[in-house]
């Protein structure tokens, strides 16, 4: 499981996918999120701007990312 360290109080979902290297651009993140391919804490998430806080777990393409403070 990869981790993404928070610099602020939260990170947006699209930014987290890019920071973890699971997508190459914000546009790629937009499409995979809109297509329902990303889960946050076990639930499908379709909002690219979804705010992720410490402890959130993101799943995409068989990979998991944990958001840590």
N, C-alpha and C positions, 0 to 999 in steps of 0.2 A: 504494500500500500504506500503510495506516494503521499507526501505532505506538502501543504502550501501554508507558509507562515504569514500571518496577518501583520500588515504594517499599520493598519488603522483598526477601527472597531469591527469592520466587516469587509468582505470582498464580494463583488458581483459574480454571479455564476459564469458568465462568459469569460471574465477575466481569470477566474480560477482555472478553467479548462485550458486557457492559453498559457498561464503561468506554470501549469504542471506538464506542459508539452503534449497534451492530448489532441490539440488542434493547432494548426499553423497560423491561423489568423482569427480576428474577431468575426469576420464574415463566415468562416467555417463553423465557429461556435454558434452563431445565430442559426444556421441551417440545422445542425444536429439537435439543438435545443427545440426549435420549432417542430422538427419531425418527431419529437417525443422519444428521442434516443437516450436522454439523460435523466438519471434519477437523483434526487436529493433526499437523503435519509429514508430510502426505500420507496419514495413516491415519485412518479413521473413528473418532471417540472418543465413547463413550456415558456417560462419567463426568463429571458436572457439577463434581465436586471435584478433577478432574485438575489436578495442580500443573504450572504452566508456568514455565520458567526462561528466562534470557537466551538469545535466539536462536531460540526456538520460533516457528513460523509457524502461524497458525490460519486456516482457510478456512471461510467461510459465505456463502451467498447471493451468490456471485460476487465477494465482497470478501476481501481478505487482511489479516491483522493480524500485525505482527511484535512480539514481546516484546523490549524492550531494557532494559538496566540503566541 
